[in-house]
Amino acid sequence: MTVPVFIPFEAGEAVLDWIGLTDALRAGHDLPKAEIADTFLYRGDDTLLTRSAWIDGLGIAVKAATIVPGNDSRGLPGINGAVNLFDDATGQLAAVIDFHLVTKWKTAGDSLLGALTLARPDSRRILIVGAGTVAGSLIEAYRAGFPEAEVTVWNRTAAKAHDLAVAYPGTTVAEDLAAAVAEADIVSCATMSKSPVIQGDWLRPGQHLDLIGAYRPDMREADDTALRRARVFVDSIDTTLGHIGELKIPLEAGTIDRDHVLGDFYGIDAMRRDAEDITLFKNGGGAHLDLMTSRYILDRWQQAKA
């Protein structure tokens, strides 16, 4: 019987790198398309999300997450859960990986792959909108992918933005969101907002907009104008269009039609842009990405221990 590996956060993170992860995510999309099952349960603002994925040749991952925004006032993490990785051939439990490790690297790695694919390679100004836990991992990931770029952060509560800038030296703080968006080459939005914080009229040709925060059917981070002006891509058509308000709401309202969403990572080689295009990428973070990330973590862990 195989003894499963337990991979904790700090020890696991020490063996990972962001570019290696994006390579693994790209390779994972060359395998047969994932079988995915998602369930969502809601209690007011609280969410229980269970995500499972099976990719032939890679394995099985089951991830359960509780998302409780009110935990911030309790001094507790807003997101908690567990990830199990099963062997593809035998179905045996191969690893139990720290939930926060998988989530951090999956979420920011997903956005980084989107930006490496869709943003201008000469991007030098990156704006992070939001100053929560995800914002810090985005700074790490984007600095790995765009090492010459300057990073700025904006947050509704300015004090949190300043705290984040202290935690990540070299990061500056923006006071005016509209002005900061206009100046940025890449705008990465990771908020818990239910209504748009990014206005399409602020955008200019050549920019890349990365949207992460919305995960429920009633949540959006960008307005209709932003969607209409941009070439829109997602990480997975199957897990975003019918489930996440960022696209579900404007599609149902007829603001955009289905053809306005041009593709996903299963057709990554066709995800192209011209220099003056505005590109928009919706990071939906489906279970197949948890599986790809978990497999990458286990592979790197085993290589480091060999």
Summary of the structure (lengths in Angstrom):
residues: 306
radius of gyration: 18.5
end to end distance: 20.1
largest distance: 59.1
contacts: 1053
relative contact order: 0.17
helix: 39%
strand: 25%
